[in-house]
Amino acid sequence: MRTPHMILLLAAALLWAAGHARAATPEAKLAYQQARDTAAAEYKNARARCDAITGNPKDVCVLEAKAARVRMEEEARAKYEDTLKAYTRARMRIASANYDLDKARCAGLTGNDKDVCQEQAKARLVAAQADAKADQKTIEARNEAREDKLSAAYRVAMEKCDAFAGAAKDQCVSAAKAEFGK
């Protein structure tokens, strides 16, 4: 169940990187607030269901509810802020919440099974964090490469304009500036 959420966050980050940036509108702020309110209500309901359970299963139940809340809130916040940093931060916090849940699940085990479970939980945390950081660096590198390519193409277009004179040159320069957003 965690994988689709990571794919969703990665896809959202890639959309952002593709230039799908938009300003925080009142509608976006309202959607963010509604998502936070929904997450809080669902957490409260899930937590109430956990009160009927005792022992380690209760701890696991509570942490499942917390992990679900963190996931909903962080995804909404990342979507609202719509920045690469926000998407990466969301993935890191979701990974941390899932790690806490995995540790609680391991607490119910004993002996070598517990040790193996704890190491697997730590490995999943490290992998999720590494993926988030790597994806961020990849997107940043692609954005930088795209900017470098556009800058180089703009310089070429301006150089071509030097072959003209007068109104033709002015028109060529205007066209180049319009094409490259300068």
N, C-alpha and C positions, 0 to 999 in steps of 0.2 A: 504494500500500500504506500510505502514511502517513495518508491521509484516514480510513480506518476506525478507526485508533487514536485520531485526534483526536476523531472522533465518539463513540467509546467513552468517552474521558475527559470530554467535554462531557456526555454522558448521565449518567455517574457523578456529575459535579458537580451536575447538575440534580436528580438523585435525592437527593443530600445536601441541597440547598437546599430540597427539598420536605419536609424533616423526617425523612429516613430516617437519622438519626444513630444510631449504635450504639456501645457501648463496645468497646474492644479486648479481645476474649475470647481465651482461650488458643488456641482453634481459629483465630482470625484471625491470631494471632501465628505459629502453626505454618504456616498457609498462606503467609504472607509469607516466612517462612524457606525454605519449600520452593520458592517462586517464585524467590527469590534463588539458591538452590542450583542450580535448573534453569537459570537464566540463566547462571550461572558455568560449568556443564557444557557447555551449548550453545556458549558463547563459546570454551571450550577446544577443542571439536571443530571449530568453524568456523576458529579460528585455526590448528589443525593442518593443515587443508585448504589454508590460504593459504601454508604453508611451501613447497609445491611450485611456487609461482608466483614470478616475479621482476619487478622494476621497478615501474612505476606500477600495473599490475593487482594486484600484491601489496598495495600501499598501500590501494587501493580495497577489496580483499577484507578486509583487517584492519579498516578503518574500517566496513565493512558489518557485520562481526561485533561491533564495539564499539557501533555504533548499535543493533543488535538487542538487545544486552545492556542498554544504557541504557534502551531502551524497556520491556523486560520488568521490569527492576528498579524503574523509576520508576512504572510502572502498578501494580505490586504494593505499593509503598510508599504511593502515594496511596490505594489501596484500604484498606490497613491503617490509615493515619492517619485517613482518612475526614474530611478537612477541605477546605474550599474552597482554602485556602492550599496544601495538599499537592497538590491536583489542578493548580493553576496552576503550581506549582514543577515538577511532573512535565512538563507541557506545554512549559515553557521549556527544561528540560534535554534533552528529546527533540528540540526544535527545534535546539538547539545541536549535538547529536550528528549530526543530519541535515545541518546546515551544514558540519560538518567533513568528512563524507562527500562532500558536493557539491563542496567545495573540492578534495578529492583527485581526484575525477573530472575536474575542470577542469584539474588539473595535467598531464594527459595530452594536452591540446590545445595549440595554438600560435596566435599572432597574434590576430586579431580574434575568432576563435571562442573562444579562452580568455578574453578580456576579457568577451565577452557571457555566457559560462558563469558567470564569477565574479559578474557583476552579477545574473544570474538567481538564483544561490545566495544572495546577500545579500538580494535581494528576497524570496525564500521565507522566509528567517530572520526578516526584519522583519515580514512578514505573519503568520507563525505566532506570534511574540511579541505582536504587536498584537492578534491574535484572542484569545490567552490572557488578556491584560490586560483587554480589552473584555468578555469573557465573565465574568471575575471581578467587574468593576464592575457588570455587568448583574445578576448573581445577588445581589450585595450590596445593590443598589438595590431589587430585588424583595423581598428579605428585610426590609429596612427598611420598605418600603411595607406589607408584610403586617403587621408589628408595629404600625405606626401605625394601620392599619385596625382591628386587633383592640383596640387601646387605646381608640380612639374608640367602637367598638361596646360595649366594657365600660362606658365612662362613660355611654353612653346607657342601658344596662340598669340601671345603678345609679341613674340619675336617675329611671327608671320606678319603681324600688322605693320612692322617696321618697313616692309617692302612697299607699303602704300604711302601716299602723301595727301594732305588736306582733308577734305570731307570723307574720302574713302578710308583714310586711316582712322578718323574719328569714329566712323561707323563700325569699322573692324574692332576697334578697342571697346566700343560700347557693347558689341555683340559678345566679345570674349568675356567682358565683365559680367554680362547678364548670364551667360552660359555657366560660368564658374562661381557665381554668387559673390563677386568681389565689389 
